Amino acid sequence: MNRAYWDAQAARWDAEIFDSLAEDRTGVIRRALRRAARAHDAVLDFGCGVGGYLPFLARSFARVHGVDWSARCVAAARRRAAALPNVTVERSTPRALARLAGGFGCVVAANVVIHPAQRVRERLWGGLRRAVRRGGTAIVVVPSLESAAFCESVRRRTAPRRASSYDFHPGMRRLEAGVVAIEGVPTKHYVHDELSAALTLAGFRPFRVSRVRYSWTTENLTPPRRLHAGLPWDWLAEARAV
Ligand SMILES: C[S@@+](CC[C@H](N)C(=O)[O-])C[C@H]1O[C@@H](n2cnc3c(N)ncnc32)[C@H](O)[C@@H]1O
């Protein structure tokens, strides 16, 4: 899941990369972003990918800046933002991040802090904290380990012959807590309290953690209707920079 991996994904994004904003069944992400936009003018979309969040952010905030370490993602995000006058996008080089530090009241990171290596994730948490000014808001979406375990148990009970989406990557020699391979790609998943702890250690005070609910079809499952009250989910954290 390095920069070359994300460069390669840029060309086949819609087929490969999950769109949390579009799939959010209850609109919890949009509500969190609107709340933040009422308090802050400028938002940084950290790890903006090909820019899926940019149009909504452009409608909600006065000024939007997207950064991503993948040049191909940045090129695609710039094309998407071409008609959005309040949006700019650039590569997240160390120099760019130093220049942008403290310049935003809000930072958004949707499924960005998901690298399997802890030291890479720690750098990212630090980058998010430096981007936002004190008192600012972080809005973070990450995969839920509880949801992965729940979906796997539902698959085993209701569709045991269907191949699982989840596995441990064959190349992984050490089982690091919470790293689950999705379609073969090792991806960090978080339990609820761990997400709060990671934000706290990075210099944020989490004030709300919610579930972003997705339909069962996103898991390639069609469980019986009586299980439809519980849907797969990501964690969404809202946190204040302290
Ligand atoms: C799953 S995609 C999510 C993209 C976008 N936030 C969305 O939800 O549509 C993760 C993105 O994070 C970017 N990314 C991962 N690590 C990064 C880093 N250290 N610095 C900047 N971008 C990073 C990747 O290039 C990729 O575009």
Ligand as a Chemical Component Dictionary entry (heavy atoms), coordinates in Angstrom:
data_LIG
# 
_chem_comp.id                   LIG 
_chem_comp.type                 NON-POLYMER 
_chem_comp.pdbx_formal_charge   0 
_chem_comp.three_letter_code    LIG 
# 
loop_
_chem_comp_atom.comp_id 
_chem_comp_atom.atom_id 
_chem_comp_atom.alt_atom_id 
_chem_comp_atom.type_symbol 
_chem_comp_atom.charge 
_chem_comp_atom.model_Cartn_x 
_chem_comp_atom.model_Cartn_y 
_chem_comp_atom.model_Cartn_z 
_chem_comp_atom.pdbx_ordinal 
LIG C1  C1  C 0  -8.629  4.552  0.156  1  
LIG S1  S1  S 1  -7.986  5.966  -0.610 2  
LIG C2  C2  C 0  -9.157  7.182  -0.056 3  
LIG C3  C3  C 0  -9.217  8.387  -0.939 4  
LIG C4  C4  C 0  -10.248 9.437  -0.520 5  
LIG N1  N1  N 0  -9.972  9.949  0.809  6  
LIG C5  C5  C 0  -11.642 8.874  -0.595 7  
LIG O1  O1  O 0  -12.214 8.529  0.443  8  
LIG O2  O2  O -1 -12.158 8.745  -1.716 9  
LIG C6  C6  C 0  -6.526  6.383  0.317  10 
LIG C7  C7  C 0  -5.755  7.559  -0.267 11 
LIG O3  O3  O 0  -4.792  7.987  0.707  12 
LIG C8  C8  C 0  -3.607  8.336  0.034  13 
LIG N2  N2  N 0  -2.495  8.242  0.987  14 
LIG C9  C9  C 0  -2.098  7.156  1.675  15 
LIG N3  N3  N 0  -1.023  7.438  2.429  16 
LIG C10 C10 C 0  -0.730  8.749  2.229  17 
LIG C11 C11 C 0  0.260   9.631  2.713  18 
LIG N4  N4  N 0  1.204   9.219  3.575  19 
LIG N5  N5  N 0  0.246   10.907 2.303  20 
LIG C12 C12 C 0  -0.703  11.336 1.429  21 
LIG N6  N6  N 0  -1.664  10.544 0.910  22 
LIG C13 C13 C 0  -1.693  9.261  1.312  23 
LIG C14 C14 C 0  -3.513  7.351  -1.114 24 
LIG O4  O4  O 0  -2.684  7.805  -2.156 25 
LIG C15 C15 C 0  -4.978  7.233  -1.529 26 
LIG O5  O5  O 0  -5.299  8.143  -2.530 27 
# 
loop_
_chem_comp_bond.comp_id 
_chem_comp_bond.atom_id_1 
_chem_comp_bond.atom_id_2 
_chem_comp_bond.value_order 
_chem_comp_bond.pdbx_ordinal 
LIG C1  S1  SING 1  
LIG S1  C2  SING 2  
LIG S1  C6  SING 3  
LIG C2  C3  SING 4  
LIG C3  C4  SING 5  
LIG C4  N1  SING 6  
LIG C4  C5  SING 7  
LIG C5  O1  DOUB 8  
LIG C5  O2  SING 9  
LIG C6  C7  SING 10 
LIG C7  O3  SING 11 
LIG C7  C15 SING 12 
LIG O3  C8  SING 13 
LIG C8  N2  SING 14 
LIG C8  C14 SING 15 
LIG N2  C9  SING 16 
LIG N2  C13 SING 17 
LIG C9  N3  DOUB 18 
LIG N3  C10 SING 19 
LIG C10 C11 SING 20 
LIG C10 C13 DOUB 21 
LIG C11 N4  SING 22 
LIG C11 N5  DOUB 23 
LIG N5  C12 SING 24 
LIG C12 N6  DOUB 25 
LIG N6  C13 SING 26 
LIG C14 O4  SING 27 
LIG C14 C15 SING 28 
LIG C15 O5  SING 29 
# 
